[in-house]
Amino acid sequence: MSSDNRQPGGGEIPTWPALRALMYQQRSMLTGESDADFLEHGFRDGFPNRAYAIEWYQSAVVRTLGYLTEDWEPQSLLQDRSLIAHLLKDRDARKLWVRDPPTDATAHEWRLRMESQVIMPACTKGYRNLRGGADEYLNTDETPSQHAADPENQRYVAMRPGYQHLDRMQHRALQQLWAGFANRNAVMEWAHGLVEPSNGELDEDFGTRLLSDRTAVKMLLKRPPDDRAAMEYREMVAIQKLLPAFAAGVQSTNPTELAKTTQTSGTFEFE
Amino acid sequence: MSQATTPEDRDEAFREKVREVFKPHLKSRQALDIEGVNPHPQEPKNSRHFDGSAIYQHFGMAPFADQLRTAAKNDHPIAQYPEALAHLVSHVESWEKHLLSSGGDLEELPRTRRMLFEWLREKPEKRLSELISGGTDLLAHGGQGSTKTTMLLWLAIVVLQTNPLENIIWQASLDDSEWKTLGPWATACLPADVDVKVSANPYRSKYGRQAETVTLAIDDIARDVLTYENPHDLARQLANRRAGQIYVVFPDPRFRKCRAITNRQYTSIWEAERTTEATDLKHFWFALLEAIFHSTEYNDWTTIIDDEAQKWLHQRASQDEHEWWDKIQDWALTYGDARKNRTSAFLACHNWHKVHSDVRDKMRWGATMRKEEFPPSAPIDGTNSSQSLGQAVVWKPSSAFNHVGWSDLKSELFVAADIDVKYPGWEEVRNAKA
């Protein structure tokens, strides 16, 4: 076999590539500045509507390794209209949620406080959780490859493809829900596809149960995009059913498995 | 002491250099075909190694299964998600799949194949459950210079490593000669009675201002040459040679028997009044697939490789006088059947959306080169911005994906010249009727 360049102490160990990548992903979800991120909006600037906020929340749970739900439960996105109002970018959009909407400045300040009191602590917990695992791997014989990917370009959350996979699939599931379904079969197929991104928390019955509810069927099958009722219904399904299951899926994925990924899920170079 | 070398001497020296670089590999079992030793069933199995074994070792590649093992030890996704890549190059018969699931004896298998099978069956739920028997299909996309052809060459080598009795059919174009990387093991298949010219344009910087086009023979580069009368004849000849070889096929500009084989319209440059009426040479590939699939004699595992798929499987092919749209439909349908019968297709294109959607639907794997946007069916959004040259993301729709890289094969067999294959007679008529 060709020479193995994975020698301990051979050259500079890229120290904490997994941690740097996680930090980068966490920063990106707050500032919204990265082109490589599939999230279109960062938390600080606010969201055009609740659907975007739901998407953000889904990914933030992954990027905090599940810790976000401790202080911010998914249900609040459904029940707390004031919370939604403060998450939104535009005053006009806020009017749909509360009678006396906050100003841009107030909403912005509120988000900054949310960031420091709720989101950052969750980020830190996620980071520490990962670092705890990373300690273990540095003590073994296996060390990161010299080709460790530059986190600026690294689009994996926490360098573990399991997380990347989960994040992508969860995001995609939400987008498909927003788009609506052509027929009952399409709903079933979509429901099947939820098993993996929820790590089994949502089972195959989910689709059947959805389809046995006449309202659900009406609201999920393709409707014109400006049908507010259909969109609200879909957001409700996302908040009540998907987000909790997705979060549980993230939490049930063992973060220490992540620490053992030495070929830092950058590209595997075949020899 | 400078010699007064004549241009002829310099040309011959250059040819010698080419022959040396592309020295044919003659020690394998498959090379016996060149010595005129007919294949026969009683051929002792352990007599010689396969081309497939020689090739990967020549390029300093490690056995594929070994690399998967190392990856698995490090929990690398390439091992955790074998659908994206390991399965792409595992061509198994349905009885082999059964053998794997039932824990049958693998002793009879060639070594590198056995190694891969052992790895697969160590973790059946993860590595076997998604494995499909029959052929596999890939559509790779990337701009010029994205090294997608090198990727195809690499895949061909990996396929031959673990499937040493499989044939590679490289559908060659006249425009470039990337296949020469595999020259020492390849058999060039030329259309009979067609004027073929192989020329090299040595790079000036290396060979100086006197460097001009040097004519070569095709077997200065390829190990062996055969000529075929028509697609049926080609299939028949391949059936009578040892399995496990690389065939670089050049299209027949006379389209002999193509009309009969495909039941579609073909007009050669000789039949046409104007050049614009002549059928594009690449329509030959439609007839080739039909001939291979329907051949009663040819029954070997085969991977067809084409790195310019959009040129003949174009999304916007019109229903023209060449019945191009119908040919594409036929090809997609036939391929769907062929892959149940030991045939695989690895295609590459410049632009994903330029390959006909009916063909794309049949390609169960995709590979996205660097800087390319992931197509809608990929399980990843956005652009492949994190990779360099020699890397790609291999994926299956809504399922697994993996970032992979391969070595720069071409530097191994390098000659400081551009080499191309032309059909002078055909070109002359084309120019006359333009």
Interface residues (C-beta under 8 A of the other chain):
Chain A: M1 S2 D35 A36 F38 E142 A149 N153 Q154 R155 P161 G162 H165 R168 M169 H171 R172 G193 E257 K260 T261 T262 Q263 S265 G266 T267 F268 E269 F270 E271
Chain B: G60 M61 A62 F64 D66 Q67 A71 K73 N74 D75 H76 P77 I78 Q80 Y81 W154 V158 P379 I380 D381 G382 T383 S385 S386 Q387 Q391 S398 N402 H403 V404 G405 W406 S407
